[in-house]
Amino acid sequence: MSLSVSEIAREYSPFIYDQIDKIERTFHPSVTEDEELVRRALFAVRNQSVLFQRYIPLKKRLYISVQDVRSTDVMIDFYNKLLVCSCPQEGLCRHKVSVMLSLYQYLDSVQDWATKWREKKNVSLHVLASDRSPESWQAMVDEVMSHILKDNTTMDTYLISTMADNALTKLKKHLPFEREWQPLYNIFMELSVLNKIWEYLSTTNSRVHSDYFEYFFDRRFNSLQDQIQEITAKSRLFAMDPFYNALQLLVRELLTEREGHINRRMNLYLLFWDTMFIERSRAIQELEILENTLADQEDVTGEIIKNMFYIILKNYDAIRTNLKTIYEEHLLLYFGLAKFAVSKNDSIATELLLKAILPYLNKFLNNYLQPGYRQTYVKKVNKLYENLSLTEQEEQTLYSAFGVYGIQPFSMYLLKNKRYEEWAALHQLHPSSISYLESCGLREVLEEAPQTTLPLYHFYAMEEVSQKSRLNYKQAVRIWKMMKSAAKKSGKLGFWADYIQSVSEQYKRLRALQEELEKGNLLV
């Protein structure tokens, strides 16, 4: 080994300090398993069971052997900042911890570090878990998160998901044995950890508007959906009422006191009030609280949120009053409310919301929604309007707002109302391809009004001919065969014969095209 261990430790001290910080964040003295792992790692250091074998300066790799129950090999790649152990345990095992503490002793006191680490143990999570109450469960979250979120320093958002997984792994070790309590415990922990992390990001001015945070939130949201679906399928115990009250408070806090991502916060709020909080008395109580607390919120539109409770309470006059003023930038929230009304089977509230949104839809889709999301979102919006009875003017407003992104839903709407000529005119105005026409209902038009498809077939066949290659000529012949079939269905074979003869005469100098026409038996 070309360098002494002390020199290696000093040279790579930033890496070592980072790993020690990671160990502190990963392992919590209040968790029995974590305390045992760190204790065994410290024992290996004191017992001189960590043996530094060799260092390769060119690759910046250090090889270590740890004398445990069986000898284990650890490799540190300082260049790539990797720590690899030969044992089967994933993540930070006791061998990796003992190696890092062995290096740390050349920089600082391991004894002092261990003492400070143990001092962070306020109360055993096992003791808290044995006292089944919302306060104890919240104390468990506070204990774990206080260890992971420390120093009030700005957090890199790419670490959020790992931190949340780490916290939830520790908390789920104390999952209740009774199956009926397990989904509620998971929901409480998921929601409380989400709230704690979001609060920390806000107080430390960390970035909330990032792809990493959105990924983190969406994972937690999907997990909550699964747990809520499980809990709503079971009967609810009276003993769970205090926990539901605590969840109600947590959800409200996330909506009214956190910053950024108002659409995601609103979706989370709607999720709980659509599935878990179904009592009318609870809705009345929440509405009264919100009326007193939402006035000072900057990014939360209080009137929009109150509409949700008006839907629950079927207060249609209040909904009409609140919908007199709508802003395009909040339309995602209104669509969320419309979906909520649909889930409640409230057709009156659904119609009130969707018709109030309609005049603002064009500006919202084209000014506030990114182009990459418009096609998908138009499909979602169209599903909401499908079962709504629209006047001719409202229909025109809806599909003109969709524009080129709504050709398929508009096509289906025209077919539903047997407006085949308008269907053909739409696709002449916005040409695409034969395969797209089929996805828009071409087969139905062929059955009901085949004569309206003739101009479309002519257009696409001419597009193929203009490419002037044999492959395109073959495709043109296939289209003309479809056109011939449509002409036969509409009783216009005479027109077809004149048409194909004219095409043949017009392109008589294109020998390859003439050959393909003959092969296709299209010439009379």
Summary of the structure (lengths in Angstrom):
residues: 524
radius of gyration: 33.4
end to end distance: 91.1
largest distance: 100.8
contacts: 1546
relative contact order: 0.04
helix: 70%
strand: 5%
